[in-house]
């Protein structure tokens, strides 16, 4: 059979499969369709406006009790025209690490998050796309807005979404949409006007004086169902236009949920629930995971003798801390309800993010009850459809916050970091020390020149290292290198493989100067390491394990600088003499990012 004929047959088979999938979806929708209160067109079906100007009628009011396959997986054709299916983006364990899989390969997210309003206009975005690509990003975290997607109840306009996805493809970038809907930085500023203006139907949280707050109540069925319908329609549309391209690889649900300036909602329904018994779903989870709970949370429960029956204060004690636990449960349940129908339409990895706590602040003084480390167990119990919890890190103690989120099986992904040159070494640390899925500075389109240069060099390094990093994640052979703070004087000491590494960090000459210092290390063999970063000096000691316990001294057999090209090491200079202090140490000089490979030997 001739090659051209093979291609025609392959195309016909593809269209046939698409038609069959469409029939399956239509059957599912016919079974699952539940009428609601949305405004509809003359045929009684909610309308969607696409970028092309064509109106279609998807399923914003569908309630799905199980996952529905809305179409075939993405496919690629080899030279013979034979199709190979590619799985949807998903999470997969490798050792102790959780990896994001895109097009059937592990994917390291080197990202930046746009400012809140930047992606609300396609024309405004036009000059920004090339700038994003020039920073060596492979992914953009991009807000999408409920108020623009559903400006009239039941009528969906995906013109903006379509345009953003098309432009991302043109610039070879993946996307992580941020669903700005019921809550963004605690407030409900991105809810549609028809939600904001109808407080009777869509109630707000209330303060102690009974006044409404700019926060949609998490106790309202109308609130959560409206958000859930919109999110389901959004995810259905993403599947419809992107299932074969995988431009969209994950989704963030809501943004920085929390209560402020009150420690909890004081409305009548909130007060009634607060005085009722703690839901059995939560107490059952706590009992089942009693020995694995986050220590900060377990100590609160332990202080009340691990009670399993009673109201919130009887089980967790009196005070703002219990207010926060109460609100976190209902926020989590709300988010879970929003996420469920969206995942049923298109089961991409989904996460929530947290605004962090300033030292000494009490619940209500920060956006409390969000997916914070001490509430991790409550969120896991209440929102099982959420895959992981993520920190937005704007504080100097970066390493401490990464440790607090990367525990109890929660993988680390940093969707927002305070923009600055330090991002360049923080990204290397998070990926090396915590097997991070990815890293993303905030307001990526507005970085100053110093930050842009440092981040670009760091991301270029990580792009080279990605095949190596992804191969070794989760195997206990990588470490991140970062000073804990400006006061750190002693070297960081860590044991990796057969050696102890003593890592010294370059320090600024004065408080007015900046010196970047940090990186990562991978043990690629018994006596071999790859270092990447800047401003580091490393010496080595024998760890006294293995079959070389009789050779206590360690020497540098060779030190090479170089780069990785398509996963293969390309040797540059052989470093010795002054560059290694006559064989005494490995040195990554400050002011530039580099990669060095060192081989060690033992002697007496």
Secondary structure, DSSP 8 states (H G I E B T S, - for coil): --HHHHHHHHHHHHHHHHHHHHHHHHHHHHHHB---S----TTS--EEE-TTS-EE---TTB--SS----S--EEEE-TT--EEEE--SEEEEETTEEEEEETTEEE-EEEEE--TTGGG-HHHHHHHHHHHHHTT-SEEEEEEEHHHHTSBTTEEE-HHHHHHHHHHHHTT-EEEEEEEEEEETTB-TTS-HHHHT-TTTS-EEE-TTS-EEEEE-TT-HHHHHHHHHHHHHHHHHHHHHHTTT--EEEEEEEES--B-SSSS--SHHHHHHHTSB--HHHHHHHHHTGGGS-HHHHHHHHTTTT--SSBHHHHH-SSHHHHHHHHHHHHHHHHHHHHHHHHHH---EEEEEEE---TT--BTTB-BTSS-GGGHHHHHHH-TT--EEEEEE-SS-HHHHHHHHS-TT---EEEEE--STTHHHHHHHHHHHH--SEEEEESGGG--HHHHHHHHHHHHHHHHHHHHHHHHTTTT-EEEEE-SSTT--S-EEEEETTEEEEEEE---SSTT-----EEEEEEEETTEEEEEEESEEEEEEE-S-TT-TT--EEEEEEEEEEEEETTEEEEEEEE-GGGGTTTT-EEE-TTS-EEEEEEEEEE-
